[in-house]
Amino acid sequence: MEHIYCDVCKKEVHNPVPEFSFFDFAHISVCESCRDDLNTALKFTVREKSPFDFTWYDDLRMQLLKQGVQKGRIEIKRAR
């Protein structure tokens, strides 16, 4: 049995299934809960970005993931 731990929250992912119960972004493994937080954080930031650029989006995603690994969670900053 394979053991995978989320690089952000450090929790074990039980019965890991790629792209279902854990997700890989570059070299960072993320559980479903942290991926949902990442998508929410991205959504609030992307709504304010015009015009949209995929390079900017990938850089933002990696920046949020690296901050999440350092802090132990992904911060969600809502637009006001």
N, C-alpha and C positions, 0 to 999 in steps of 0.2 A: 504494500500500500504506500502510495506517495503522500508525503506531507508537504503542504505548501502553506506559507505564512504570508499574510498581506504585508507589503513593505511599508504601508502607511500606518495602519492601526495595530500591526503586529499580532493580529488574531489568526488562529489556524483556520484554514478553509477545509471543511470536512467534505469528503468525496469530491475532490476537485475535478471539474470538467471544464476544459478550455472554452472560453467565450460563453460560458453559461454560469459557472459559479466563481470563476476568477478570470481576470483579464490582464494581458500583458501590454504595456506601453513602453516601447524600447526595451529597457532592461528592468522595468519596475513591474512587479506583480501586484495586482490590486483586487481586493474582494468585491463582491457585488455591492455592498453597502457603501464602500468608499468610491466605487465607480459612479454610483448614483449621486453622491455628494459632488464629485468632480463634474458630472454632466450639469448639475444644478448651478454650480459656480460658473461654469462656462456659459450657460444659457443667459445668466444675468449680465455677463460682460459682453457677450456677442450681440445682444440686442442693441447696445449702444454704439457698436462699431459699424461704420459705413464709409466706404464700400468694404465688403467682406473680402478677406484675403486668406487663403489656406495656409500660407507660410506663417502668417501672424497667428492663426488659430493653433497650429502645431506648436509654435514657440510658447504660446500662452498655456496650452495643456501641459507641456513639459515643465514649465515654470511652476504651475499649481501643484503638480505631482511632486516636484523636488521640495517645495515648501511643505507639503503634506508629510513627506518622509521625515523631514527635520522636526516638525511640530507634533507628529503623531496623529494628525487629523487634517482634513481639507477644510479650510475656512470658506464659508459661503458669504460673500459680500453682496447684499442685495442693492439694486439700483434704487435711487430715491427720486 
